[in-house]
Amino acid sequence: MTGARDFQNSPRVFVVGGDPDVLAFVMEEVGACGIQVEGVTIDRTSTIDEASFDLVAFGAGVGFELRRELEARFRRLNPNTRFLRTYAPYAASQIVAAVRVQNPPQPVELDTYLNRIGYAGPLEPTIDTLRTLQERHLASIPFEAIDVLLGRGVDITPDAVDAKLIGNRRGGYCYEQNGLFKRVLQRIGFEVEPLVAAVRWGAQPGSAPPPRAHMALRVTIEGVPWLVDVGFGSSVPPAPLRLDTRHPQPTRYGQYRIIPLGGGLLVQAEVAGSWVPLYDLSNEQLLDTQFELFNWYASTHDRSHFRHQLIVARTTPEARYSLLDGRFSVRFADGRTERHFLDVRGIEQVIQNHFVLHPEPSWAGAFEVAAGRSALDQVPLRGGGLRS
């Protein structure tokens, strides 16, 4: 048996993949970077020599049971072996980064986050833990894009997100919310991959979908893939949804289902007896850095709706709260609904009382504009009725 190696000085890498040509391509790129690399395809794992490796990379096609079997085998030879799940288009870069990064970013401060969401339960990477963490996150950290509305932009680097959502007890939108939740789940030991989706919620029927830009997460637990999202505003799925079934899945706030759509998946919610699309989800994971362009557009471009509307949402076990400009809506878990049109003072009060945020003096101008739109919505139209 070979003892633990100095990972930085003499890293040895082993790759397990599905397609022999793709495996050869990945190994050639990794080897060209001066890294010792060996590998086999899935059908030849029984031929792996009894050798010690510093890093073992698994392709996406390596199933849960085989991966666990191989992890145990490699750990017997070297207890310090690290394991990495890769996706073929990025595999070489993921492996090289894992070998070369000497000062990785500091992980999220888990205890501080758990205190932020008021959770003190088990931290095993199980579906029960995931459900509870998602519920507590949605109830504690509101969805909001007030910085975008004020023209400040949004920084989605981990340090900036942690300082804002945890330290300053603010909310955020999808890149901040799901980016933070991804890092928390990874710290606990969950297998998490960021996915991208095209938002169809509220779109006109028959209209072309926008480019995929919404961030969501795929969490795999004992081989079962789950959709997890804590950053989709007032319509966010309130619990993990299985990605491997098209059957309706009940939640506290109605049923959801996920059906195949082209090369991806369509996430739908049941509304008044009809299935309404939320978003069109890609099956392909993205790198964290690839969301930077989407965030730049959403937080700075004039066509982003976040630049022109006050949007705040929060989902608790008791009710969903949503604020669109000065229109405040409450949907209770028992099915009751309320709707209110707010003035500036009313907006300030619900921001503090229902969205657990502390209004800053610099937000006053945005609240005035939002209240003005709310007043316009109540102006009677010709022939009666109100603007909707």
Secondary structure, 3 states (H helix, E strand, C coil): CCCCCCCCCCCEEEEEECCHHHHHHHHHHHHCCCCEEEEEEHHHHHHCCCCCCCEEEECCCCCHHHHHHHHHHHHHHCCCCEEEECCHHHHHHHHHHHHHCCCCCCCCCHHHHHHHHCCCCCCCCCHHHHHHHHHHHHHHCCEECHHHHCCCCCCCCHHHHHHHHHHCCCCECHHHHHHHHHHHHHHHCCEEEEEEEEECCCCCCCCCCCCCCEEEEEEEECCEEEEECCCCHHHCCCCCEECCCCCCEEECCEEEEEEEECCEEEEEEEECCEEEEEEEECCCCCCHHHHHHHHHHHHHCCCCHHHCCCEEEEECCCEEEEEECCEEEEEECCCCEEEEECCHHHHHHHHHHCCCCCCCHHHHHHHHHHHHHHHHHCCECCCCCECC
